[in-house]
Amino acid sequence: MRNRSMIKFKNISKIFPGAKALDNVSFDIKKGEVHALLGENGAGKSTLLNILHGMYTEYEGDIFLDGQKVNFKNPHNAIEYGIVKVHQEISLVPELTVGQNIVLGYEPRKGQFIDFDKLYSQSDKILKRLRCKFRSNDITRDLSIGEMQMTTIAKALFHNARVISLDEPTSSLFGPEVNTLFEIIKELKNKGTTIIYVTHKLEEVFQIADRVTVLRDGKYMSTNNVSNVTKEYLIKNMVGRDVSAFAVRNRPRRFEDKVVLDVRNLSVIPYFKNVSFKLRRGEILGVFGLIGSKRTDVVRAIFGADKKNSGDIFINGIKKEIFSPEEGLKNSIGLIPEDRKAQGIVKNLTNADNIGLSCLEKFIHFGFLNHNEKKINCEHFMEKLNLTPKDPMYLTIQLSGGNQQKVVLAKWLSAKVDIIFFDEPTKGIDIGAKQEIYRLLEDLAEEGKSIIMVSSELPEIIGMSDRIIIMNKGRIVKTLNYTKFSEEQILQFAMEG
């Protein structure tokens, strides 16, 4: 029965104004397999899944579910058929409890009222299965990004789905959480559940998938058994050229002795305490830690996004009091946040507007904003960072993940900051765009910018960093120089402290 097609896409095409997102795509996904779906941003993966899950109802071609032709009217209709999607972008109601989010829209009833006892007992069983340390009656806004991601996975398990599509499910997970997710996927597969697995992390394809399909520019490229392909083959299929999938420095690692940022005993209670380190001019300083290590909290406090309880920050040897992002910017610090859509850009603004946000004063003359100067500024950074499409009036939210990241970077470069914090710089970004981000990091360091790169991807940390700070439960437990980088050693410190 495992060889029977659970899902069959036949000649699927989808046209948006000015673009053909899918062009005559046909392939099948077998019952009870883990099927990886690969492609660069813009390849058509999300569009295809949105059609499958009833988000787009107008398209050409046919979809067959277990041999039956289907055309879902909406996502709820798809869920009724047992087709559930776990989105990359976390969509939870912060004010509700974890349990309420898990069952949202499908609450168990006792007469006319919600049966909260059943709601929380059912949710806790799922969270226990996922080995989550938080519980169903916890308020969702108090969770970490990784814990929120596990909650979205719990929502899918609640529906006992026949088909689950996972869109970048490990983008906010690391270590034990990733291992737990893979174990759950294997359990679901053994019970006959079909998994569609979308990822930019090729190593995950070889760990978890049975077969892999590649899309490129809206077209079907290939479907293969994972055991029959290599990373190099998949990359060439995705981008049409040979591209290294790994973070590698192309130039010698060197930085100056000059200390531009000196952090002394910085504390934000209860998240982290007495964090101290130095950042030098032209250095890429990696910060690594498992979920819950509070690495993001540290850079947010230095930038002024979170209020510190104690500690000192010195910029170029001068003590500074930074209590807001505005103060951070005045002290030549920029932060590219982990959640770029929610915190890095303004969704309804154009590229020119978003890039100009950090330095509007330089476009204002006699009390009026010169929009042409703002546009010229945008065009300069579009060229410098190879941002596409090169249209200042294009809405940033409509760009691919990699190009959105470039817009956030351009915002800080436009303000001429000297210190840039990159929090998960390549999260949710395709392989080709990753390479561009890595080269930009190297170029910035070469220009004398000082970079702190927070990342949960070990190859990225090892490949790009001059030094690495390792955090565990709000403490810096080790600082490693380049010659001492070891994946096993880094993980040991991160896990054991």
C-alpha positions as CSV (number, residue, x, y, z in Angstrom):
1,M,0.0,0.0,0.0
2,R,3.0,2.3,0.5
3,N,3.5,2.5,-3.2
4,R,0.0,3.9,-3.8
5,S,-0.2,7.7,-4.6
6,M,-1.7,9.7,-1.7
7,I,-1.5,13.0,-3.6
8,K,-1.2,13.4,-7.4
9,F,-0.6,16.8,-8.9
10,K,-1.5,16.8,-12.6
11,N,-0.6,19.8,-14.9
12,I,-0.9,22.4,-12.1
13,S,-0.5,26.0,-13.3
14,K,-1.1,29.2,-11.4
15,I,-0.9,32.8,-12.8
16,F,-0.6,35.9,-10.7
17,P,-0.7,39.4,-12.2
18,G,2.6,39.7,-14.1
19,A,3.9,36.3,-13.1
20,K,3.4,32.6,-13.7
21,A,4.0,31.0,-10.3
22,L,3.4,27.4,-11.5
23,D,3.8,26.1,-15.0
24,N,2.3,22.7,-15.8
25,V,3.6,20.9,-12.6
26,S,3.0,17.1,-12.3
27,F,4.3,14.6,-9.8
28,D,3.0,12.3,-7.1
29,I,3.5,11.8,-3.3
30,K,3.1,8.3,-2.0
31,K,1.1,7.2,1.0
32,G,3.1,7.1,4.2
33,E,6.3,8.6,2.8
34,V,8.3,11.7,3.8
35,H,8.5,13.7,0.6
36,A,10.9,16.6,0.5
37,L,9.9,19.6,-1.7
38,L,12.9,21.8,-2.6
39,G,13.5,24.9,-4.6
40,E,14.8,28.5,-4.2
41,N,12.5,31.2,-2.9
42,G,10.1,31.9,-5.8
43,A,10.3,28.4,-7.2
44,G,6.6,27.8,-6.6
45,K,6.7,25.6,-3.5
46,S,4.5,27.8,-1.3
47,T,2.0,28.4,-4.2
48,L,1.7,24.6,-4.8
49,L,1.0,24.0,-1.1
50,N,-1.4,26.9,-0.8
51,I,-3.4,25.3,-3.7
52,L,-3.3,21.9,-1.9
53,H,-4.5,23.4,1.4
54,G,-7.3,25.4,-0.1
55,M,-5.8,28.8,0.2
56,Y,-5.8,29.3,-3.6
57,T,-9.0,27.9,-5.2
58,E,-8.5,29.2,-8.8
59,Y,-5.8,27.3,-10.8
60,E,-5.4,25.1,-13.8
61,G,-4.9,21.3,-13.5
62,D,-6.1,18.7,-11.1
63,I,-5.3,17.3,-7.7
64,F,-6.1,13.8,-6.7
65,L,-6.2,12.7,-3.0
66,D,-6.0,8.9,-2.5
67,G,-7.4,8.6,-6.1
68,Q,-10.2,11.0,-5.7
69,K,-10.2,14.4,-7.5
70,V,-10.4,17.3,-5.0
71,N,-10.6,21.1,-5.1
72,F,-10.8,22.5,-1.6
73,K,-12.8,25.6,-1.1
74,N,-10.8,26.9,1.9
75,P,-8.2,25.7,4.5
76,H,-11.0,24.4,6.8
77,N,-12.3,22.2,4.0
78,A,-8.8,20.8,3.5
79,I,-8.5,20.0,7.3
80,E,-11.9,18.2,7.1
81,Y,-10.2,15.9,4.5
82,G,-7.2,15.5,6.9
83,I,-4.8,17.8,5.0
84,V,-3.0,20.1,7.5
85,K,-0.2,22.6,7.0
86,V,2.4,23.8,9.6
87,H,3.4,27.2,8.4
88,Q,6.9,28.6,8.6
89,E,5.5,32.0,9.8
90,I,4.3,31.3,13.3
91,S,0.6,32.3,13.5
92,L,-0.6,32.1,17.1
93,V,-2.8,34.3,19.3
94,P,-0.3,35.6,21.9
95,E,-3.0,36.3,24.5
96,L,-4.5,32.8,24.5
97,T,-3.1,29.8,26.3
98,V,-1.1,27.2,24.4
99,G,-4.0,24.7,24.6
100,Q,-6.4,27.3,23.3
101,N,-4.1,27.9,20.3
102,I,-3.7,24.1,19.6
103,V,-7.5,23.5,19.3
104,L,-8.4,27.0,18.0
105,G,-11.6,26.7,15.9
106,Y,-12.1,23.0,16.9
107,E,-12.6,23.3,20.7
108,P,-14.2,20.3,22.5
109,R,-17.7,21.1,23.8
110,K,-19.7,20.2,26.8
111,G,-23.2,21.2,25.7
112,Q,-23.0,24.8,24.5
113,F,-19.8,25.5,26.4
114,I,-16.1,24.8,25.8
115,D,-14.9,21.8,27.7
116,F,-11.7,23.3,29.1
117,D,-10.7,20.2,31.1
118,K,-10.8,18.1,27.9
119,L,-9.1,20.9,26.0
120,Y,-6.1,21.0,28.3
121,S,-5.8,17.3,28.9
122,Q,-5.8,16.6,25.1
123,S,-3.3,19.4,24.5
124,D,-1.0,18.3,27.3
125,K,-0.9,14.7,25.9
126,I,0.4,16.2,22.6
127,L,2.9,18.4,24.3
128,K,4.2,15.5,26.3
129,R,4.5,13.5,23.1
130,L,6.6,16.3,21.7
131,R,8.7,16.4,24.9
132,C,7.9,20.1,25.5
133,K,8.8,21.5,28.9
134,F,5.9,24.1,28.7
135,R,2.3,23.1,29.3
136,S,-1.1,23.8,27.7
137,N,-2.2,26.4,30.3
138,D,0.8,28.6,29.8
139,I,0.2,31.9,28.0
140,T,1.6,31.8,24.5
141,R,3.2,35.2,24.5
142,D,5.6,34.0,27.2
143,L,7.0,31.2,25.0
144,S,10.3,31.4,23.1
145,I,10.2,31.4,19.3
146,G,11.2,27.7,19.3
147,E,8.4,26.8,21.8
148,M,5.9,28.6,19.6
149,Q,7.1,26.6,16.6
150,M,6.5,23.4,18.6
151,T,3.0,24.6,19.4
152,T,2.2,25.0,15.7
153,I,3.4,21.4,15.2
154,A,1.1,20.3,18.1
155,K,-1.8,21.9,16.3
156,A,-1.2,19.6,13.3
157,L,-1.0,16.5,15.5
158,F,-4.3,17.5,17.2
159,H,-6.1,17.0,13.9
160,N,-4.8,13.4,13.4
161,A,-4.1,14.4,9.8
162,R,-3.7,12.0,6.8
163,V,-1.3,14.5,5.2
164,I,0.8,17.1,7.0
165,S,3.0,19.6,5.1
166,L,5.8,21.1,7.2
167,D,7.2,24.4,5.9
168,E,10.7,25.0,7.3
169,P,9.7,23.3,10.6
170,T,13.1,23.4,12.1
171,S,13.8,27.1,11.3
172,S,13.3,28.0,15.0
173,L,14.4,24.7,16.5
174,F,17.7,23.2,17.5
175,G,19.3,20.2,19.1
176,P,16.9,18.1,21.1
177,E,13.8,19.8,19.6
178,V,14.9,18.9,16.1
179,N,15.6,15.3,17.1
180,T,12.2,15.1,18.8
181,L,10.5,16.4,15.6
182,F,12.3,13.8,13.5
183,E,11.2,11.0,15.8
184,I,7.6,12.2,15.6
185,I,7.8,12.4,11.8
186,K,9.1,8.8,11.8
187,E,6.2,7.7,14.1
188,L,3.7,9.4,11.8
189,K,5.2,7.8,8.8
190,N,5.0,4.3,10.4
191,K,1.3,4.9,11.1
192,G,0.7,5.7,7.4
193,T,0.7,9.5,7.6
194,T,2.1,11.3,4.5
195,I,4.5,14.1,5.2
196,I,5.4,16.9,2.8
197,Y,8.7,18.4,4.0
198,V,9.8,21.9,2.8
199,T,13.2,22.9,3.8
200,H,16.3,24.9,2.7
201,K,18.5,22.7,4.9
202,L,19.7,19.9,2.6
203,E,21.2,17.8,5.4
204,E,17.6,17.4,6.7
205,V,16.5,15.9,3.4
206,F,19.0,13.1,3.7
207,Q,18.1,12.6,7.4
208,I,14.4,12.4,7.1
209,A,13.0,12.1,3.5
210,D,12.3,9.1,1.3
211,R,11.9,11.0,-1.9
212,V,12.6,14.5,-3.0
213,T,11.0,16.7,-5.7
214,V,12.7,19.9,-7.0
215,L,10.9,22.9,-8.5
216,R,12.6,25.8,-10.3
217,D,11.0,29.0,-11.5
218,G,7.6,27.5,-11.2
219,K,8.5,24.4,-13.2
220,Y,8.9,20.7,-12.2
221,M,12.5,19.6,-12.4
222,S,12.8,16.1,-10.9
223,T,11.7,13.5,-8.4
224,N,14.2,11.0,-7.0
225,N,14.7,8.6,-4.2
226,V,16.9,10.4,-1.7
227,S,19.3,7.4,-1.6
228,N,20.0,8.0,-5.3
229,V,21.0,11.7,-5.3
230,T,23.7,13.9,-3.9
231,K,23.6,17.4,-2.4
232,E,25.5,18.7,-5.4
233,Y,22.9,17.2,-7.8
234,L,20.0,18.8,-5.8
235,I,21.6,22.2,-5.7
236,K,22.3,22.2,-9.4
237,N,18.7,21.2,-10.0
238,M,17.4,24.0,-7.8
239,V,19.5,26.9,-9.1
240,G,20.6,25.7,-12.5
241,R,24.3,26.1,-11.6
242,D,26.9,24.7,-9.2
243,V,26.7,26.5,-5.8
244,S,28.3,25.4,-2.6
245,A,25.7,24.7,0.1
246,F,28.1,25.6,2.9
247,A,29.2,28.8,4.6
248,V,32.9,29.3,3.7
249,R,35.1,32.4,4.0
250,N,36.6,33.3,0.7
251,R,39.2,35.6,2.2
252,P,41.7,35.2,5.0
253,R,40.2,35.7,8.5
254,R,41.6,38.9,9.9
255,F,40.3,41.8,12.1
256,E,41.9,44.7,13.9
257,D,42.9,45.0,17.5
258,K,40.7,48.0,18.0
259,V,37.7,47.2,20.3
260,V,34.6,48.9,19.1
261,L,32.1,47.3,21.5
262,D,33.0,46.3,25.1
263,V,30.1,44.7,27.1
264,R,30.7,44.3,30.8
265,N,28.5,42.3,33.2
266,L,25.3,43.0,31.2
267,S,22.2,41.6,32.9
268,V,18.5,41.4,32.0
269,I,16.8,39.5,34.8
270,P,15.6,36.7,34.6
271,Y,17.0,36.1,31.0
272,F,20.7,36.4,31.4
273,K,23.2,37.6,33.9
274,N,26.8,39.1,33.9
275,V,27.5,38.7,30.2
276,S,30.8,40.2,29.1
277,F,32.6,40.2,25.8
278,K,34.5,42.4,23.3
279,L,33.9,43.0,19.5
280,R,36.7,44.3,17.4
281,R,36.7,46.3,14.2
282,G,36.3,44.2,11.1
283,E,35.4,41.1,13.1
284,I,32.6,38.6,12.6
285,L,31.8,37.3,16.1
286,G,29.5,34.3,16.1
287,V,27.1,33.7,19.0
288,F,25.9,30.1,19.4
289,G,23.5,28.4,21.8
290,L,20.6,26.1,21.9
291,I,17.0,27.3,22.2
292,G,16.7,28.9,25.6
293,S,20.3,30.0,25.8
294,K,19.1,33.7,25.5
295,R,21.5,34.6,22.8
296,T,18.9,36.8,21.1
297,D,18.1,38.6,24.4
298,V,21.7,39.7,24.7
299,V,21.9,41.5,21.3
300,R,18.4,43.0,21.8
301,A,19.6,44.5,25.2
302,I,22.8,46.0,23.7
303,F,20.8,47.5,20.8
304,G,18.3,49.0,23.3
305,A,15.2,46.9,22.3
306,D,15.1,45.4,25.8
307,K,15.9,47.3,29.1
308,K,19.0,46.1,31.0
309,N,19.0,45.7,34.8
310,S,22.7,46.3,35.2
311,G,26.1,46.3,33.4
312,D,28.0,48.7,31.1
313,I,28.3,49.1,27.4
314,F,31.4,50.9,25.9
315,I,31.4,52.0,22.3
316,N,35.0,52.9,21.1
317,G,36.1,53.1,24.7
318,I,33.3,55.5,25.8
319,K,30.6,54.3,28.2
320,K,27.1,54.6,26.7
321,E,23.6,54.4,28.1
322,I,21.4,52.7,25.5
323,F,17.8,52.4,26.6
324,S,16.0,52.3,23.2
325,P,16.7,51.3,19.6
326,E,16.9,55.0,18.8
327,E,19.8,55.3,21.2
328,G,21.3,52.2,19.6
329,L,21.1,53.8,16.2
330,K,22.7,57.0,17.5
331,N,25.6,54.9,18.7
332,S,26.0,53.3,15.3
333,I,24.4,50.0,16.0
334,G,21.9,48.2,13.7
335,L,20.0,45.0,14.4
336,I,18.7,42.6,11.8
337,P,16.1,40.6,13.9
338,E,15.3,36.9,13.7
339,D,11.7,37.7,12.7
340,R,12.4,40.1,9.9
341,K,8.8,40.3,8.7
342,A,7.4,41.3,12.2
343,Q,10.4,43.4,13.4
344,G,12.6,44.3,10.5
345,I,10.3,45.8,7.9
346,V,7.0,47.7,7.8
347,K,4.7,45.4,5.7
348,N,2.8,48.0,3.8
349,L,5.8,50.2,2.9
350,T,7.9,50.1,-0.3
351,N,11.6,49.3,-0.6
352,A,12.5,53.0,-0.7
353,D,10.4,53.6,2.4
354,N,11.8,50.7,4.4
355,I,15.4,51.4,3.5
356,G,15.0,55.1,4.3
357,L,13.4,54.6,7.7
358,S,16.6,54.7,9.7
359,C,17.8,58.0,8.2
360,L,14.8,60.1,7.2
361,E,16.4,63.3,8.5
362,K,18.9,63.3,5.6
363,F,16.1,63.5,3.1
364,I,14.3,66.4,4.8
365,H,15.0,69.9,3.6
366,F,13.2,73.0,5.1
367,G,10.7,70.7,6.7
368,F,9.8,68.7,3.6
369,L,10.7,65.1,2.7
370,N,12.5,64.8,-0.6
371,H,11.1,61.5,-2.0
372,N,13.4,61.6,-5.0
373,E,16.5,61.6,-2.8
374,K,15.0,58.7,-0.8
375,K,14.5,56.8,-4.1
376,I,18.0,57.5,-5.2
377,N,19.3,56.2,-1.9
378,C,17.3,53.0,-2.4
379,E,18.6,52.5,-5.9
380,H,22.2,52.8,-4.6
381,F,21.7,50.0,-2.1
382,M,19.7,47.9,-4.5
383,E,22.7,47.9,-6.8
384,K,25.3,47.4,-4.0
385,L,23.4,44.5,-2.4
386,N,22.1,43.0,-5.7
387,L,18.5,43.3,-4.5
388,T,15.8,42.2,-7.0
389,P,13.6,43.3,-8.4
390,K,15.4,46.6,-8.6
391,D,12.2,48.7,-8.0
392,P,12.2,51.3,-5.2
393,M,8.3,51.3,-5.3
394,Y,8.0,47.5,-4.9
395,L,6.3,46.4,-1.6
396,T,9.0,44.8,0.6
397,I,6.6,42.2,1.9
398,Q,6.3,40.8,-1.6
399,L,10.0,40.1,-1.9
400,S,11.6,36.7,-1.3
401,G,13.1,36.0,2.1
402,G,16.7,36.7,1.0
403,N,15.8,40.0,-0.6
404,Q,13.8,41.1,2.4
405,Q,16.9,40.4,4.5
406,K,18.9,42.7,2.1
407,V,16.3,45.5,2.6
408,V,16.8,45.3,6.4
409,L,20.5,45.4,5.9
410,A,20.3,48.3,3.5
411,K,18.2,50.2,6.1
412,W,21.2,50.1,8.5
413,L,23.8,50.7,5.9
414,S,21.9,53.7,4.8
415,A,22.3,55.0,8.3
416,K,26.0,54.3,8.1
417,V,26.2,52.2,11.2
418,D,29.5,50.6,12.2
419,I,28.2,47.7,14.3
420,I,25.6,45.3,12.9
421,F,23.9,42.4,14.7
422,F,22.6,39.6,12.4
423,D,20.1,37.4,14.3
424,E,19.7,34.2,12.3
425,P,20.9,35.9,9.0
426,T,19.8,33.0,6.7
427,K,16.7,31.7,8.4
428,G,14.2,30.6,5.7
429,I,16.4,31.7,2.9
430,D,17.2,29.6,-0.1
431,I,20.7,28.2,-0.9
432,G,21.6,30.8,-3.6
433,A,20.5,33.7,-1.4
434,K,22.5,32.2,1.5
435,Q,25.6,32.5,-0.5
436,E,24.9,36.1,-1.3
437,I,24.3,36.9,2.4
438,Y,27.6,35.2,3.3
439,R,29.5,37.2,0.8
440,L,27.8,40.4,2.1
441,L,28.9,39.5,5.6
442,E,32.5,39.1,4.4
443,D,32.4,42.3,2.3
444,L,31.1,44.3,5.4
445,A,33.9,43.0,7.6
446,E,36.4,43.8,4.9
447,E,35.0,47.4,4.8
448,G,35.6,47.7,8.6
449,K,32.1,47.0,9.9
450,S,31.9,44.9,13.0
451,I,29.4,42.1,13.0
452,I,27.8,39.9,15.7
453,M,26.2,36.9,14.0
454,V,23.7,34.9,16.1
455,S,22.9,31.6,14.5
456,S,21.6,28.2,15.4
457,E,23.2,26.6,12.3
458,L,26.6,25.1,13.2
459,P,28.0,25.1,9.7
460,E,27.2,28.7,9.4
461,I,28.8,29.6,12.7
462,I,31.9,27.6,12.1
463,G,32.2,28.7,8.4
464,M,31.8,32.5,8.9
465,S,33.0,33.4,12.4
466,D,36.4,34.8,13.4
467,R,35.6,33.9,17.0
468,I,32.6,32.1,18.6
469,I,30.9,32.8,21.9
470,I,28.9,29.9,23.2
471,M,25.9,30.5,25.5
472,N,24.0,28.2,27.9
473,K,21.1,29.3,30.0
474,G,21.9,33.0,29.9
475,R,25.6,32.6,30.5
476,I,28.7,32.7,28.2
477,V,30.3,29.4,28.9
478,K,33.1,29.5,26.3
479,T,34.8,31.7,23.8
480,L,36.7,30.0,21.0
481,N,39.2,31.3,18.5
482,Y,39.1,30.2,14.9
483,T,41.9,27.7,15.2
484,K,39.9,25.8,17.9
485,F,36.6,25.4,16.2
486,S,35.1,21.9,16.6
487,E,31.5,21.0,16.0
488,E,31.6,18.4,18.8
489,Q,33.2,20.8,21.2
490,I,30.8,23.6,20.5
491,L,27.8,21.3,20.9
492,Q,29.2,19.9,24.2
493,F,29.6,23.4,25.7
494,A,26.2,24.5,24.4
495,M,24.4,21.5,25.9
496,E,26.3,21.0,29.1
497,G,27.6,24.5,29.9
